[in-house]
Amino acid sequence: MGIWRGPDGIEVEAIMLNDLPCLRVTQRIGGQRMVLAYCMDVREVGRLVNLAELVET
């Protein structure tokens, strides 16, 4: 699956959750990665982060 990174430690990862595809949005805070949300589509991710700043890794 894909992983995209953005500023401020943001990471968006395409994963499977309960046999459904979703996008996990996390942020590195103080050396630890915290889950911000599990999103079902890109629009939901766009409400949390600026999609134009994400870079695929």
C-alpha positions, -999 to 999 in steps of 0.1 A, spaced: 0 0 0 11 36 -2 25 61 23 25 98 20 44 123 43 37 159 50 51 187 72 49 186 110 54 148 111 21 140 93 19 106 76 -10 91 56 -9 54 50 -32 32 29 -41 2 51 -67 -25 55 -89 -22 86 -114 -49 93 -111 -61 57 -119 -26 44 -94 -2 28 -89 30 46 -63 58 51 -47 61 85 -35 96 94 -8 99 120 15 126 134 48 123 151 46 143 184 75 143 209 91 112 193 59 91 193 35 85 164 -1 94 174 -31 83 153 -52 113 143 -79 95 123 -89 65 102 -105 79 70 -126 61 44 -118 85 16 -94 113 5 -120 140 12 -119 131 49 -81 132 49 -83 167 32 -102 180 62 -72 171 85 -42 179 63 -34 200 32 -33 173 5 -10 195 -17 17 192 9 18 154 9 47 136 -8 46 99 -16 75 79 -1 
